[in-house]
């Protein structure tokens, strides 16, 4: 399984698979897995398979998921990002090797191993697309076609430590309104000044519910725009707020609370990307604790945000390598990930 995983990952690296442009790599994976005797289901560029091709309604369902898309390479690459290369330290370089191709092939290896004997759960492996852009053509479009999922393993680079909580995301477009006037005279209402108190509130306010793993809700004003020329008092000031939520607040609840505190007009671009968390007494986390794996909270977003069921993020590689030049995965990280997934999931009851 290890050698097959490395071979498949090299093939994935060699095929550009930017978000919403994953067709060629999805074709490659579908052919590879069908050649291995798997029955592969497909919707768009999302691929999935079911252990034994059967679902027992009396059993819970476990989903193994990771994504096949990548971001575009940054300009600082010193290697060809689409040429898989292994160095003398057994590091496999290439775009998407760490985020999240290694998780895809490791979870597939675990899926094939776990499928060889009956498990106390239905097992589904899903390689999804559009994760890097939280696209609606990704996992969100597939879930209605799967049996109800009771628990999910999300493959992302965490050093095979369990991320038991993940911050959500909500982007706000805010508009402060004033009245235009000549800058040389004492007239008009400056929309920039009207916005200042709200911007200060976003900068300094701390919501009371704070997470042991994710900390407080974080709000950052990241863009601002106002004015047409130097001698006109602006009648409108717009700014954007990046809101990272913890598990104590849904995006809808947080939005309502924010609207009650600020005087500007606030519009949320989406409520889709909510925070998630898994109780530490979950059977899967009890197994990770027995193996001395350390739970932590993840500040980065993944498809967990679109999963309306319990999930944990755990996979080979390191988050610090993601989206960087000369991205790589250690070959031993893949071997160890397959073994650890199987150990953690074999005969798991949840």
C-alpha positions in Angstrom: 0.0 0.0 0.0 2.9 2.4 0.8 4.5 1.9 -2.6 1.1 2.3 -4.4 0.4 5.4 -2.4 3.8 7.0 -3.4 3.2 6.1 -7.0 -0.2 7.6 -7.1 1.0 10.8 -5.3 3.7 11.2 -7.9 1.1 11.0 -10.6 -1.1 13.6 -8.9 1.8 16.0 -8.6 2.5 15.8 -12.3 -1.0 17.0 -13.1 -2.0 20.6 -12.4 -5.1 20.5 -10.3 -6.0 24.0 -9.3 -9.3 24.5 -7.6 -12.2 24.2 -10.1 -9.7 22.7 -12.6 -9.4 19.2 -11.2 -10.8 17.2 -14.1 -7.5 15.7 -15.3 -6.3 14.6 -11.9 -9.8 13.2 -11.1 -9.7 11.2 -14.4 -6.2 9.9 -13.4 -7.3 8.8 -9.9 -10.6 7.3 -11.2 -8.6 5.2 -13.7 -6.0 4.2 -11.1 -8.6 3.1 -8.6 -10.7 1.2 -11.1 -7.6 -0.6 -12.3 -7.2 -1.7 -8.6 -10.6 -3.2 -8.7 -12.5 -0.5 -6.9 -16.0 0.6 -7.8 -15.7 4.4 -8.0 -18.6 6.8 -7.9 -18.2 10.2 -9.4 -20.0 13.5 -9.3 -18.2 16.4 -11.0 -14.6 16.0 -10.0 -15.4 14.3 -6.7 -14.7 10.6 -6.4 -15.8 8.1 -3.7 -16.0 4.5 -2.9 -17.8 2.3 -0.4 -16.2 -0.7 1.4 -17.8 -3.8 0.1 -20.0 -1.6 -2.1 -22.7 -2.1 0.5 -24.2 0.1 3.3 -25.7 -1.6 6.3 -28.4 0.7 7.7 -27.9 -0.8 11.2 -24.3 0.4 11.4 -22.9 4.0 11.8 -21.0 5.4 8.8 -17.4 6.6 8.9 -16.2 9.0 6.2 -12.5 9.3 5.2 -12.1 12.5 3.2 -9.3 14.7 1.7 -9.0 17.0 -1.3 -7.4 16.7 -4.7 -7.2 20.4 -5.6 -4.2 22.7 -5.0 -3.5 26.4 -4.8 -1.4 27.9 -7.6 2.4 27.8 -7.0 4.0 30.9 -5.6 6.8 32.6 -7.6 9.6 31.5 -5.2 9.7 27.8 -6.2 13.2 26.7 -7.1 12.0 23.4 -8.5 9.3 22.6 -11.1 6.2 22.3 -9.0 4.8 19.7 -11.3 7.8 17.4 -11.4 7.8 14.9 -8.5 11.3 14.7 -7.2 12.7 12.7 -4.2 15.9 14.0 -2.6 18.5 12.2 -0.6 16.5 12.7 2.6 13.5 10.8 1.1 11.5 14.0 0.7 9.0 14.1 -2.2 8.7 17.6 -3.6 5.9 18.9 -5.7 2.8 21.1 -5.6 0.1 19.5 -3.4 2.5 16.9 -2.0 1.9 18.0 1.5 -1.5 19.8 1.1 -3.2 17.4 0.7 -2.0 14.7 -1.7 -0.3 12.8 1.0 -3.5 12.6 3.0 -5.5 11.5 -0.1 -3.2 8.5 -0.8 -2.7 7.6 2.9 -6.4 7.6 3.5 -6.9 5.5 0.4 -4.3 3.1 1.7 -6.1 2.8 5.0 -9.4 2.4 3.3 -8.2 -0.6 1.3 -6.7 -2.2 4.4 -9.7 -1.6 6.6 -12.0 -2.9 3.8 -10.4 -6.4 4.0 -12.3 -7.3 7.1 -15.7 -6.5 8.4 -15.8 -3.3 10.5 -18.5 -2.2 13.0 -19.2 0.7 10.7 -19.9 1.4 7.0 -16.7 2.9 5.5 -16.6 5.5 2.7 -13.6 7.1 1.1 -14.1 10.4 -0.6 -11.5 12.4 -2.6 -13.2 15.8 -3.1 -12.4 18.9 -5.1 -12.6 22.7 -4.6 -11.5 22.6 -1.0 -9.0 25.4 -1.3 -11.8 27.8 -2.4 -14.6 26.3 -0.3 -16.4 25.8 -3.6 -20.0 24.6 -3.9 -18.9 22.0 -6.4 -16.8 20.2 -3.8 -17.8 18.1 -0.8 -21.0 20.1 -0.3 -22.4 18.8 -3.6 -21.6 15.2 -2.7 -23.0 14.8 0.8 -26.6 14.5 -0.4 -25.6 11.4 -2.4 -23.9 9.6 0.6 -25.6 7.7 3.4 -25.9 9.7 6.6 -22.4 10.2 8.0 -21.9 9.7 11.8 -18.2 10.6 12.0 -15.5 11.8 9.6 -11.7 11.8 9.4 -10.5 14.8 7.4 -7.0 14.4 5.9 -5.0 17.6 6.2 -1.3 18.1 7.2 -1.3 18.0 11.0 1.7 15.9 11.7 -0.8 13.0 12.5 -1.9 14.9 15.6 -5.6 15.2 16.0 -7.1 18.7 15.4 -10.1 18.4 17.6 -11.4 21.9 16.8 -11.2 24.2 13.8 -12.1 27.9 13.4 -14.9 28.9 11.1 -14.9 31.9 8.8 -17.3 34.7 8.1 -16.5 37.7 5.8 -18.5 40.9 6.5 -18.9 43.8 4.1 -19.6 47.0 6.1 -20.8 50.4 4.9 -20.8 53.6 6.9 -22.9 56.4 5.4 -22.2 60.2 5.7 -23.1 63.3 3.6 -20.9 64.8 0.9 -19.6 68.3 1.3 -16.7 70.6 0.4 -13.6 69.8 2.5 -12.7 73.5 2.8 -16.0 74.3 4.6 -17.5 73.0 7.8 -20.2 71.0 6.0 -21.1 67.4 5.3 -20.8 64.3 7.4 -17.5 62.4 6.9 -18.3 58.7 6.3 -14.7 57.8 7.3 -15.2 59.4 10.7 -18.5 57.6 11.0 -16.8 54.3 10.4 -14.0 54.8 12.9 -16.0 53.9 16.0 -17.1 50.7 14.4 -13.6 49.8 13.2 -12.3 50.4 16.7 -15.1 48.1 18.0 -14.1 45.3 15.7 -10.4 45.8 16.7 -11.0 45.7 20.5 -14.2 43.8 21.3 -13.8 40.3 22.8 -16.8 37.9 22.7 -17.2 36.3 26.1 -17.1 32.6 25.1 -13.5 31.5 24.6 -12.4 28.1 23.5 -9.7 26.0 25.2 -8.4 25.0 21.8 -9.3 27.9 19.6 -9.2 30.8 21.9 -11.5 33.8 21.3 -13.4 34.9 18.2 -10.9 36.9 16.1 -12.2 39.9 14.1 -9.8 41.7 11.7 -10.6 44.7 9.5 -8.6 43.9 6.4 -9.8 46.3 3.6 -11.1 49.8 3.6 -12.2 52.2 0.8 -13.7 55.8 0.8 -13.6 59.1 -1.1 -13.4 60.3 -4.7 -11.0 63.2 -4.4 -9.1 65.2 -1.8 -11.5 68.1 -1.5 -14.7 66.2 -1.2 -16.0 65.0 2.2 -16.8 61.3 1.5 -20.4 60.2 1.9 -19.6 56.5 2.0 -16.9 54.4 3.6 -16.8 50.6 3.0 -14.6 48.1 4.9 -14.2 44.4 5.1 -14.0 42.3 8.3 -12.5 38.8 8.4 -14.2 36.9 11.3 -12.7 33.7 12.6 -15.2 31.9 14.9 -14.8 29.4 17.7 -17.1 26.4 18.4 -19.3 28.4 20.8 -20.8 30.7 18.1 -22.5 29.8 14.8 -21.9 32.4 12.1 -25.6 33.3 12.2 -25.5 34.0 15.9 -22.3 36.0 15.7 -23.7 38.1 12.8 -26.8 39.0 14.8 -24.7 40.0 17.8 -22.4 42.2 15.6 -25.3 44.0 14.0 -26.6 44.9 17.4 -23.2 46.5 18.4 -22.3 48.6 15.3 -24.1 51.4 13.5 -22.8 50.7 10.0 -24.7 48.5 7.6 -23.3 44.9 7.8 -23.7 42.2 5.2 -22.3 38.7 5.5 -21.0 37.1 2.3 -21.9 33.6 3.6 -22.8 31.7 6.7 -21.6 28.4 5.3 -18.2 28.0 7.0 -18.8 27.3 10.6 -16.4 26.3 13.4 -16.3 22.6 14.5 -15.2 20.7 17.5 -15.1 17.1 18.7 -15.6 16.2 22.4 -12.5 14.7 24.0 -14.5 11.7 25.2 -15.2 10.6 21.6 -14.1 7.0 21.1 -11.7 8.0 18.4 -10.0 10.6 20.6 -9.8 8.0 23.4 -7.7 5.9 21.0 -5.5 8.9 20.1 -4.9 9.6 23.8 -3.8 6.0 24.3 -1.2 6.5 21.6 0.0 9.7 23.3 -1.2 11.9 20.4 -1.8 15.5 21.4 -5.2 17.2 20.6 -5.0 20.8 19.4 -7.1 23.5 17.8 -6.5 24.5 14.2 -6.7 28.1 12.9 -6.9 27.0 9.3 -10.0 26.2 7.4 -10.9 22.9 5.7 -13.9 21.0 4.5 -14.8 20.3 8.1 -16.5 23.7 7.9 -19.1 22.2 5.6 -19.7 19.0 7.5 -22.9 18.9 9.6 -21.6 15.9 11.6 -18.7 15.2 14.1 -15.3 15.2 12.5 -11.6 15.4 13.3 -8.7 16.7 11.2 -5.6 14.5 11.1 -3.1 13.8 8.4 0.6 13.5 7.3 2.7 16.5 6.7 2.9 19.9 8.4 0.6 22.8 7.9 3.6 25.2 7.8 4.6 23.6 4.5 1.2 24.3 2.8 1.0 26.9 0.1 4.8 27.5 0.3 7.6 27.3 -2.3 9.2 23.8 -2.6 6.4 22.1 -0.8 7.3 18.5 0.2 6.2 15.4 2.1 8.5 12.9 3.7 8.0 9.4 2.3 8.1 7.9 5.8 5.3 10.3 6.8 3.1 8.5 4.3 4.1 5.0 5.5 3.5 6.0 9.1 0.2 7.7 8.3 -1.3 4.6 6.7 -0.3 2.5 9.6 -1.6 5.0 12.2 -4.9 5.4 10.4 -5.4 1.7 10.4 -4.5 1.3 14.0 -6.8 4.1 15.1 -9.8 3.0 13.0 -9.7 -0.8 13.0 -12.7 -2.1 14.8 -13.5 1.4 16.2 -16.9 1.6 17.8 -18.5 5.1 17.9 
